[in-house]
Amino acid sequence: MKWLIRTFFKTVRAIIGPIILFLDWITTPRGIKRPANEQQRIDNVTASMALYQFKTCPFCIKVRRHMKRQSLNIELRDAQNDPDYREQLLEGGGKVKVPCLRIVNENGDVNWMYESSEIVKYLDSHAA
């Protein structure tokens, strides 16, 4: 019975996933335009960040769209298809849950932020 349920949900994800990605692609927001020096300052702030995500996760899409809208250059790490990133997420953050923003502070401390709404708030206050 367990294999039947897993197979059902894998099939649902296989059908709905490409639809979600297509809709995200055709409705991608445009990034804001900033003066070069201001964009460079923001790029320097976001250089110490990485977003662990799954491509078709709705909450990950929410964060990626916000990043695009705000023209934030944050490294994307696919924790679903890359076992190294999945392991980093598990070891560093303590759980494989996405989206997760990895933030390296100026003193070298690493913080892991999991909730999409919290990530958006953090990006608005620290990288805008």
N, C-alpha and C positions, 0 to 999 in steps of 0.2 A: 504494500500500500504506500509505503514511504517513497519508493521509486516512482510511483505513479504521480504523486503530488509534485515531486521534484521535476519530473518530465513535463508536467502541465505548466509549471511556472517558468521553466526554461523555454518552452514553446511560446508562452505569452511574451516573455522578454525578447525573444527572437523576432516576434512580429511587431511589437510595439516600439522596441528600441530604435530601429531605423526610422520609424515615423516621427518619433520624438526628435531625433537628430536632424531630420529633414526640416521639420517645422522650426527648430532652433536656427538652422542655417539660413532659411529664407526670411526669418524675422530678426536676424542679428542686428543689434543696435549699433549705431555709429559712435565712435569714440569722440570725446571732446578734443578740440584743438587748443593747444597751449603754446606759449612762446617756448623756443628750444631750451632756454636756460631753466624754465620752470619744469618742463618735462624731464630734463636731466636730473633735477633735484628729486622729483618723484621717483624716477627710475633708480636712483641711488638708495632711496628708502625701501623700495620694493625688492631690491636685489637680495635682501636677506630673508625673503619669504618664498615659500613653495606651497602650492595647493595640491593636496592629495585628493584624488577624485575618481569617480567612475563616469565614463562618458555619458551614459543615459540616466544617471541619477537626477531627478528633478531639482533637488536641493543644490547639487553641484552646478547644474545649468543656471540656477538663480545666481550663484556666486560668480560664475564665469561671465554671465551677461552683465552683471554689475561691474566687473573688472573691465570688460570691453567698453561699456558706457563711460567709465571714468578714465579710460586709456591707461590702465595699470598693467605694467609688464611684470607679471608674476609667473614663475615657472610652474607649469602643470605637470603633475606626476600621476600617471595612471596606475592606481593601486589595484585595479581589477585584473589587468593583463600583465603587469610586470611584478614578478615575485619579489624582486629586490625592494621595490617601493612598498609593497605590501608588508614585508618584513620590517622595514624602517618604521612604517606607521604603527605596527604592533609593538615593536620594541620602544620606540620613542614616546608615542602617545598612550600606549597601554591597551588599545583596542583597534580593530579594523572597522572603523566607522567613518563615513565620508559625508560631506566634505570636511576636510581638516586642513587648517592653515598652520603651517610650521613657520614660526617666527624666531629668528636668531637675533637677540638683543645686542646692543653695542658691547656689553661686557661678556658676551659669548654664551649667555644662558639661552636655552631653547624652550619656547612655550608652544603648546599645541592647543589650537582652538577648534572646537568641533561643530558648533551650531551655525547654520548658514546665516541666520539673522544677526548673530553676534559677530560673525566674520564681516558681514557688510557694514555693521556699525563701526567695527575696528578700522576697516579700510577707509571709511569716510572720515574718521577722526585722526588717523595717523598717516594716510597716504594721499590726502587731498589738499 
